[in-house]
Structure formats: structure tokens, C-alpha cells
């Protein structure tokens, strides 16, 4: 689905407990969620959002656990 700003929405199925929710998610949010999943441990101090979409994470600190 085109929304006029160059982003196409995707349908994503979210699992919460035993229920499923089918939602439409813009690619920018999908990319941000995927990045958070890949990060595993860390902090995002400041997230810039424009027009309801994440555009920039200014400070990211990755934590590494030893042992």
C-alpha cells in the first residue's frame, strides 16, 4: 500500500501470548524492530522520529557481557 511518502506498508503478524495481531507496518518501523532484535543487548539513547517514522538513532551503546 502506497502512503505518499515513498514508504510501502507491510503486513506483519505479531505474536503476544497466545494471540495474533495482523497489522500494517511501514518499512522504517520494520527495519528499526529488526535492528533492535539483531542488537540483542545495548541502549538507544535518542531516537528521532519524523512523520511518525523512526529516522535516526543518535547514540547507540552496545554492551558486551563476558562470562
Order of alpha helices (4+ residues) and beta strands (2+ residues): beta-beta-alpha-beta-beta-beta-beta
